[in-house]
């Protein structure tokens, strides 16, 4: 069993050539790269990956100005983790 991990999602996604946007009013994070999009809302356990629902183990939350969530399967690239804002 692999323990949960927290990854600096913004840095990882931008390093891979994507963009990350923060909508403060709705507390929504949207990350996109050619043909791919990940979207999640602070406090909600469901994210959308290419508009398909994906359940996160825990809802992302804000701590010290950063949205944080857990990434149970980092190798699969289907879980959202930490986005620095």
MOFENQUI-V450171 format. One record per pair of residues at least 4 apart in sequence whose C-alpha atoms are under 8 Angstrom apart, sorted by the first residue. I is the first residue (numbers start at 1). J is the second residue. If there is no record, write none. Layout:
# MOFENQUI-V450171
i=(I:I)
j=(J:J)
This chain:
# MOFENQUI-V450171
i=(2:3:4:4:4:4:5:5:5:5:6:6:6:6:6:6:7:7:7:7:8:8:8:8:8:9:9:9:9:9:9:10:10:10:10:10:11:11:11:12:13:13:13:13:13:14:14:14:17:18:18:18:18:19:19:19:20:20:20:20:21:21:21:22:22:22:22:22:23:23:23:24:26:27:27:28:28:28:28:29:29:29:29:29:30:30:30:30:31:31:31:32:32:32:33:36:36:37:37:37:37:38:38:38:38:38:38:39:39:39:40:40:40:40:40:41:41:42:42:42:42:42:43:43:43:44:44:45:45:45:45:45:45:46:46:46:46:46:47:47:47:47:47:48:48:48:49:49:49:54:54:56:56:56:56:57:57:57:58:58:59:60:60:60:60:60:61:61:61:62:62:62:63:63:65:65:66:66:66:66:67:67:67:67:68:68:68:69:69:69:70:70:70:70:71:71:71:72:73:73:73:74:74)
j=(72:72:70:71:72:73:70:71:72:74:68:69:70:71:81:82:12:71:81:82:12:81:82:83:84:13:80:81:82:83:84:14:20:82:83:84:15:83:84:16:17:18:19:20:31:18:19:20:33:31:32:33:34:31:32:33:29:30:31:32:29:30:31:27:28:29:30:85:27:28:29:28:41:41:42:39:40:41:42:39:40:41:42:83:37:38:39:40:37:38:39:36:37:38:37:49:50:48:49:50:51:47:48:49:50:51:80:47:48:49:44:46:47:48:80:47:60:59:60:61:62:67:59:60:61:59:60:55:56:57:58:59:60:53:54:55:56:59:53:54:55:56:80:52:53:54:53:54:78:78:79:70:71:79:80:70:71:72:69:70:69:67:68:69:70:81:67:68:69:66:67:68:67:68:84:85:82:83:84:85:82:83:84:85:81:82:83:80:81:82:79:80:81:82:79:80:81:79:77:78:79:78:79)
